[in-house]
């Protein structure tokens, strides 16, 4: 299934060209995945995943500009595209507005690794974490 998040671009996210700039688009991706990787994970009883996840790799492809408008969110659809023992790859579709029919502005992909905050290094996903990610994000 696809996890849908709505995020609100801020006026300060806009650049001189009148659209949300690259760095702030990356921040929107982060804001979209936090509710699932931390909030939903905690509600599912997971204790380690919400403690830390780090970005290993990021790819962003721009299709149309995102413009910040008061009270207007953008829809971010997140799917699980690959699950390995120690990484998870998420795919994103960011739309220009809040609806599933709004044009696609950005497609992106992040490779993430769960992080062991006590030992300060990436770690493997637990079986419970893998099952959670499949259940909440798998597009199958």
N, C-alpha and C positions, 0 to 999 in steps of 0.2 A: 504494500500500500504506500501511497505517497503521504508524507507528513506536510501539512500546509501551515505556514506561518505568515502572519501579516506584520510587516515592519514599517515604521514611519520615517521616511527620509526627513532630515531637518534642513531648514533654510541654509544653515551654515555648511551643509554638505555640498552645496552648489559651487561650481567653479565659474570662471570668467565667461565660459561659453553657455552658461545657463542650465547645465545638467549636473547630476551627481558625479563627482570625480572618482577616479579609479580607487584610491585608498578608501574612500567612504563606501563604495560598492562592496569592497572586501569586508568592511565593518558591518554592512547590512547582512551579508552572508553569515557572519559570526552571530549577529543578533537573532537571525532566523533559526540557527541550529541549537542555540543555548536552551530553549525550552524543551527540546526533545532529549538532548544529551545530558542535561542536568535535571530539569524539572520532572520530565516523564520517567527518567531513569530512577530518580529518588522515589517517586510514587510506586514504581515497580519493585521497590525493595533493594535496589542495587546500591551498594555503599562506596565502592571503589571508583567506578566510572565517573560519578559526579565530582570526584576530587581532582581530576585533571585529565585533559585530552590536549595533545599538541598537534599543530599543523605540520605535516611532513612535506607536503607538496600542494601547490595551488595553481589552477588554470582558470582564466576568466576570458570569455568570448563575448564581445559587445555586439548587439544586434540593433538596438535603438536606445536613445537617451532616456534616462530616468529624470524626471523633473519633480522637485519637491513642491508640494502644495499643501497649505494648511488643512489638516484633518484628512488628508488622503494618504492611505497606506499603499504599499506595493505587496503583491502576493508572491511568496517564495515557496515553491514546491520542492521538497527534498526527498530523494530516493536513495536507497542503498544500491550502489552499482557493483561493489566488490567487497567481499569479506574474507580476510586472511587471518592467520593466527595472531598477528600483532598489529594489523592495520585494518582500517575500514575506509572505503572510498565512498563519498557522498556526491551525488549529482544534484545540481540546482537548476531550476528554471525560475528566473525572476521576471515578473510581468510589470508592465508600465503602470498598472493600477491594481486594485484589490480583487478583480474578478478573473475567473478562469478563462474568460474570453478576451481579456485585454492582451494586446500584443506582447510578444516576448522581447524583453529588453536585454537580458543577459542569460547566458548559460555558463555554468561553472562546475568545477569539480575540485574537491579537496580530498587529499589522503590524510587521514588522522591516525594518531597512535595514542592508546591509553598511556597515561603517565603515572609512574610510581613517585608520589611526592615525598615519600620518606627516603627513598634511595636515589632520587633525582635522576631517573632514567626511564625510557619507555619500557613497557611491559607487555606481556601477552594478554589478550582478551580472555576472560573466564568463559566457560560454557554458558553460564547464565546471561552474561553480557551479549554474547553472540546471538543467543536465542531472542533476547530482547530486541536487538537491532534488526534481526530478520522479521520479527513480528510487527514492529512499529514502522520500519522503513522499506522493507523489501517490496519491489514493484513486480510481484509475481502473481 
